[in-house]
């Protein structure tokens, strides 16, 4: 599987070690930066570029997921979710990682590098990458509603306040 990764200074060390782990596990890794430590860098472009690449690859039929890191993972998740078609989930334990894939077909996860040890983060990512989307109709329907709202501002058959 191809795994896209983006971070900021807070997750740079995690990113480097994670990339090594993922390559050793047989994954193709694409690093969206940063490449050097800059305590004043800004996470949005790294995370948006990661999400754009995941969405683009998936549209091309490439088996792909993404991981974004930062101090808490919150801003990184928000940035990734600005990309149409991105479904980034903030994960903090194994259940949230598994359910992000199984129920939400998340194509990216966000992790707080200052919130977890490297070993815990690797476990969360490995669980996320290995878990398939359930394909259950109720979950697929809800995901379709999110995409419909994202592209049209409406959800057919449901009232959305203006």
QUIWO-V873827 format. One line per field, one symbol per residue. psi: psi as a letter, one per 30 degrees, with the letter a starting at -180 (. if undefined). A space follows every 50 residues. Layout:
BEGIN
psi: ???
END
This chain:
BEGIN
psi: kkjkkkaaefgeeeeeeeeeeeefgglkkjkgllflkjfglkfeeeeeee eeeeeeeefggkjkllkklaeffeeeeeeeffkkfkikkkkfleeeeefe eeefhkfllkkjfgflleeeeeeeeeeeefklkegkeeeeeeeeeeeeee ffgljkgkkkk.
END
